Amino acid sequence: MKCPRCNETLPFTLCPQCQGEIPEKSLYCCWCGHRMEKEKEDVEADFSERKLCSDGNCIGVINEQGVCNICGKPYMGESA
């Protein structure tokens, strides 16, 4: 599947209903409208390893760079 703007190859999957090429992780087929099933890993997310933001007022989590994905503050350890 090619991007209509830059002509770069995009990851795709085949619709089980019509066999049309659709972008990976699509919720519906863009050709026939068939609802795509979510992958098991999307449904069963593991939150046990996430680190919550040190700021007690923020709902964010710490990303790979060590800062909060919402407020941008660096991780300061467990909040009290």
Number of C-alpha atoms within 10 A of each C-alpha: 13 12 11 8 6 7 9 10 10 12 13 15 16 13 21 12 13 12 12 14 16 19 18 11 14 15 14 15 21 14 13 12 12 14 14 14 10 11 9 8 8 9 8 8 8 9 7 6 6 10 16 19 27 21 18 11 7 14 13 19 19 20 17 8 10 15 18 22 18 13 14 15 16 16 19 11 11 11 10 6
